[in-house]
């Protein structure tokens, strides 16, 4: 049932973008930023549109920059508009499980966060909200997003054109594993070199 709903959403947005012609990449770019806050939107379709209309390298750069910016915007909105209310709620009531979860988020190392972001099936909006409500340093979140999104965009742009195709192809799992190992090593090196933690 879930796969059927995803297929319907994917087909609808693909058909819509195809019908728009030259306006499709502009809409795809705008929707990429909104996708960071609305989980029902298929990021894979928008990245594919950018690769198709702008070419491989420009499409990759545009997708990487816009999805990173969208995630940071979502993070900042949660940090500035919701965190104070969230902290007050946490202080007033007994939320042991929630406090434990927030401690886990606060204790995430840069390379762990970047790895989580790099996984193509991780819902970005949850990561953005959780990070925004936590005590995580802005710099740590930005670096994690910039590194992690490189591999996520690579996956959707070069490896899989849709969620459904990716799940059907076993070789994708090997490519994901290699990309994630590279991402983890890169974030570890950057974290050590610039002493971000």
N, C-alpha and C positions, 0 to 999 in steps of 0.2 A: 504493500500500500504506500509506504514512504517513498519507495523507488518510483512508483507511478506518479506521485505528486511532483517529485523532483524532475521527472521526465516532462511533465506537462509545463512546469515553470520554465524549464530549459528551452523547450520548443517554442513557447509563447514569446519569450524574450529574444530568441534567435530570429524568429519570423519578424518580430517588430523591428529589430535592428536592420535586418535585410531590406525591409520595406522603406527604411529611412534614407538609404543611399549614403550620400556624403555627410549627412547629419549624424549617422550612426556612431562614428568615433567620438564626436563631441558628447553625445548622450552617454556613451560607454564610459568616458572619462569622468563625467559627473556622477554617474551611478557607482563607479568604483569607490569614490569617497563616501557615498551614502551607505554602501555595502558594509562598511566597518561598523555601522550602527544598527543596520537591519539585516538579520541573519538569513532571511528568505531569498535574498538576491544572489544569483549565481555568478560569483566572481570569475569563474573559469570562462564564461561566455564573454565577459567584458575584456578580459586579457586577450582572448582569441581574436576579438574584433580589433583591438589595438595592434596586435601582431599582423593581422591581415591588411589593415588600412595603412599603417605607418611603416611596415617592414619589421624585420626581426629585431635589430638593435634599437631603433627609435621606439618600437612597440614595447620592448622590454623595459627601457628606461622610463617611458611614460607610465607604464603600469606599475613599476616599482616605486616611483616617486609619488604617484597619486594614492596608491594603497597605503604606503607608509604615512603620508600626510593625513589620510582619512583616519587611520588608527590613532595617530597622535592627537588629532582634533577630538576624537571620541574620548580619549584618555583625559585631555584637558577639560572637557565639558564635565566629565564625572568628578574630576579633581576640584574644579572651582564651584560647581553647582550642587553636587550631591555629597561630597565627602564630609562636610561639616554636619549635615543632617545625619548621615550614616554613623559618624563617630559619636554623636549625641545619643542616638538610638542604642548603640553598642554599650555605652556607659550606663544608661539608665536600666536596661534589662539584662537578664542573664541569657546570654547566647553562647554557650560553651562550644558548640560545634562550629558556629560561624567564626568565633574568635580563633579557634584552632586552625580553621581554613585560612583566615587572614594572616596568621603567623607563618603558615607554609608559604603563602604568596610573598610576604615580606622577606622571608629567608631565601627565596630563590636567587641563585647566583646568575650573573649575566648570561653565561653560556647555557644554563638550564632554561632560562626564559627565551633566549634566542632560538634554542632547539624546539621549544614548544611552539613558538610562532612560525617556525619553518615548516612544521608538519602541515601538509596541504589540507588536511581534514579538521584541523583545530579551528573552532569557531572564533574568529577574530574579535567579535563584539564582546564575548565573555572575557577574553584576556584583557581587552581594553578597559572594560568596566571594573574588573577585579583589580587591575593595576592602578586605576584611577582612584579607587576607594581605599587602597592600601597606603602604606607610608613609603612606598618605593620612590627612589630618587628619579627625577625627570630624565637626567642624563643616562641613567641605566636603562630606562624604558626606551628612549630614543635610539641608543646604540643597538639594543636588542631587536627593535623593529627594523632598523636599517639593514642589519645583518640577516635576520630571519626571513625578511620579505624577499631578499635576493633569490633564495632557494625555493620559496613558495611560488614566486612568479615564474621562475625557471621551470618548475614542475608543470604548472598549468599551461605555459606558453610552448614548451618544447616536448614535454612527455605526454601529457594528457590534454585533450581538448574539452573533455567534460568529465564530470564525476562518474557517470555510468561507464564510459569507455575505460577509465582508469581502473575501476573495480573489476572489469572483465579481463584485463591484461596482467598476467602474473609477473612479467618482466619489469613492470612498473615498480613493484615492491623492491626489487634489487636496486633499481635506479634511485628510488627514494632513500633507501638505506645508505647508499654511497653519498648522496647529496647531504643527508643529515649528518653523517660522520664528518664531512668536509666543513659544514657549517659549525659544528661543535668545536672542531679544532681551531677554526678561524676566530670564533668568539673567545675561546680560551686564550689565544695568543694576544688578541686586542685587549682583553681584560687585564692580562699580565703586563703588557707593555705600557698601557696608559693608567694602570692602577685605578680602575674605575670603582673598585670595591675595597 
